Amino acid sequence: MKLIKAFKFFYGFTFCLPHLLLFLVHKNRPVIEADIRHWLSVHHKNYSTSFGLIYLLSHFPEYRNLFYYRIGHTKYILNLWCWQVPSLVINAEEVGEGLYIQHGHSTRIGAKSIGINCWINQQVTIGWEQKGRPIILDNVRVGAGAKIIGKVVVGNNCVIGANAVIVKDVPDNCTVVGIYPVYIVRRNGERVKELL
């Protein structure tokens, strides 16, 4: 088992060395470091930033998408070594530090802005060009299959339930579920049932 882990690390290190070198000199290094810390905390790993970067790049293809978003056009060269998830598209205008993407398959992130420490699951759609781009504030969790469409604002500390369809603003500290109608089922820690 240790031999397999050593091989995986060596393999990952070999293919991710150019990424590490770019990270060490890149202007977005502080934001990338915050991403690394958040991802490592989610996975209960206590690695250094450099080792954590290698670990994340070699084990989580969806992290590669976020890393490539942060570094800009150099991603086209680095993608030859470490492929990103082709069905995960990040074209948001601004993404705050600490974004975590769980699985990320069939996910499109096209928000105007995303705050810090947000969590996005698989098969999520955020934004639709014809309807406008949403603004997602801090500490928002978006469940699998959810859609957030239009010029809406999702408040701080919100949870968007799996498969929910959000086309209206969501107040701070709320959990919302449903397609039509959409209900607020938790507000400021209290159970409620209110139409959004």
C-alpha positions, 0 to 999 in steps of 0.5 A: 500500500505504501508503495502504491502511495509513493508511486502516485505521489511521484507520478503526480509530482512529475506531472505537476512540477510545472504547475508548482513552479508557476504557482510559486511566482504567479500574481494570484498566489495568495488566492490560490493558497486560500483555495488550497487551504480550503480544499485541504480542510474539506479533505482533512489533510494537514499538508504544506501549501506546496505539497497540498497543491501537488496532492490536489492537482494529482487527485482532484481533476475539478481542482485543476479547473479552478487552478487553471481559472486562477492562472489564466492563459497558461492553462492551455499548456499545462492542460497537456500534462494534467487534464481538467474536467471537460464538462466543468466550465468556470467563466465567472467574472470574479470568483472569491477565494476558497471555492470548493467544487465537489465532483463538478461533472456537467457543471457550468459556473457563469456568475457575475461574482462568487464570494469566498468559501462557496461550495458547488456540487455536480450538475449545477448551472449558475448563470445563463447569458440571455437571462443575466448573471447571478451574484453569489455572496459568501459561504453559499452551498449549492446542491447537486443539480441546482440552477441559479438563473438570471440577475439574482443575488444569493445572500450570505450563508445560504444553502440551495437545495439539490435540484432547486431552480432559483430565479429570485433573490435569496435573503441571507442565512436561508435554505431554499428548496424546490423548483416551482414554487421555491420555499425557504425552509430554514431562515437564521437557523429556524425552521420555516416554510415561506414562499421565495 
